[in-house]
Amino acid sequence: MACFFRRRIAAQLGCTLQQPEDAFIPALAAVPVFKKQQSADFKLSIATLRMSGILPSSGDIQLQAESLAARVRFMTDDLKRDSVVEDVSAGRGVINFKVNRKLLVQKVLESFGKEEEGQFGLNSELLNTLTRGTTLVEYSSPNIAKKFHAGHLRSTIIGNFIANLKQCLGNNVIRMNYLGDWGMQFGLLGAGFAKFGCQEKLKQNPLQHLFEVYVEVNKDVEQNEEMMQAARAFFSQLEQHDSEAVSLWQQFREITVDEYQHVYKRLGVHFDIYSGESFHQQQAQQVVQKLQSQGLLKTSEKGTGVVDLSTAKDMSSVSTVLRSDGTTLYITRDLAAAIDRKEKYHFDEMIYVTDKSQAIHFQQLFHILLAMGHSWADRCEHVPFGLVRGMKTRRGEVVFLEDVLDEARARMLRNMNQSKTTKETVNPEDTAEKVGISALIVQDFRGPRESDYTFDWDRMLQAQGDTGVFLQYTHARLHSLIQRNEGVAAVLFDPSHLLEQTSVPVLQHLLRYDEVLYQSAKDLQPKHLVNFLLKLCHLIASAHRELPVKGSSQDVAQARLRLFSGARSVLANGMKILGITPVDQM
Ligand code: ARG
């Protein structure tokens, strides 16, 4: 629907400037809605036209805007060529277009009837310019038996958002969890388990117990050289596939994956593939051989195997891929994993979601892959994010993700019980869980992804502020409004009932939906969509206040319901892309 208007405006511009209309599409955007109702719906950026060579890039930009606006206006007014555009005016460096109000109502709302649920805005020219294919998204990727820290939670929800977004834009998405299930920590854990472990406890509270053992053994090795030797021995048994060592390792891994799956389910996250570093230890050795045969492997003074990454080829910047004892490293396994994934899944792009401290690791990874002749490494991307400060629960510092989810649920449940607006819900625990998780997600997604932020339980759970609770509350309200009026809503409605101060901004805002998804697909920042939905909720709140359904005439009620149900469906779709399950009651 936004396309319909963009097309018509572009056609008019094309006519005025004697240029192909397509040239204007990238310069056109829906105008973001501010507090008051505004008259313009679309704006044309003069700077963009200058950049694409349609307008001369010299001269006063404002004069250019004014003269072009005058020319377009002349065409519209005098030739009466168009019934779509109602007004054309020059703004600061832009030309503003106001479209016919009734048509605005009609086009936006009729697309809800026509398109399948969940498809609103997706059938868009703008979105069609994005390349589609197979996208492998690797996210979450915790380390077995180590702490699941806030970074892993961020990776989980940001990766899930990216996967959802890519999927809704028509890509074939492969969701992968790459577990840190190999390395010296297993030597420690294996040896430590012999001393501090207990199979009984492992069955009862697996993650907790593994973590206890891990903490104990780490303390122990500091004073106890024998423990370190035992750990090395265990790891080397593991590397040599000693069956006893392998079976203990396997038990640790399975237990942990089971537990994680349970938590992922609560979060509404799933993976198509659970891979891990352990899968690639043999291939990692092959990668080293390949590097050698390609002449890319150098030996450092310390006797380690390195790849020279410097432009001058003077070893001023290297990446270590082989320890002096011949064992491989994190990056070596990542090289093997990337090559293996390309062979197995034929992805067109691959995305890694981790905290920003790993940026250099991924730069080096892609660099080496390219040097090896894997040109597809150009289509691999590291999506970094910032740190979370102060993620604590009542039990203190967070060790397990589950504790965060439990606390979010408990706090939300308490807030719901204290709130006057809370309805009797069928399953308050379940509602509190979903709303609590939305609060976590929105807090995380509001700012730029790369920024650090401070975790704040009270702020994120506020019902009024820009929070996940507010999104859910708005959704539940709309849902019950629609349900209460079942039978009133109609396919046909009269657009003239929706030309109000508070309804037009909702529609104008919806015009931006495809642009917001487009922007999100370009930079993989969840903040665009979150802020779009929060804004939508504010606009809905005003509309809801001013435009009652109950007590209005049948015609008016029908039109208003149409608006509210359209808004509800965009809100629900957007929330689902973010990884939030909309609740119907709260
Ligand atoms: N397990 C790693 C960690 O916790 C993250 C893995 C990221 N993915 C990768 N392919 N290196 O730091």
Boltz pocket constraint, residues with backbone or C-beta under 6 A from the ligand:
constraints:
  - pocket:
      binder: B
      contacts: [[A, 138], [A, 140], [A, 141], [A, 142], [A, 143], [A, 178], [A, 179], [A, 180], [A, 334], [A, 352], [A, 353], [A, 354]]
      max_distance: 6.0
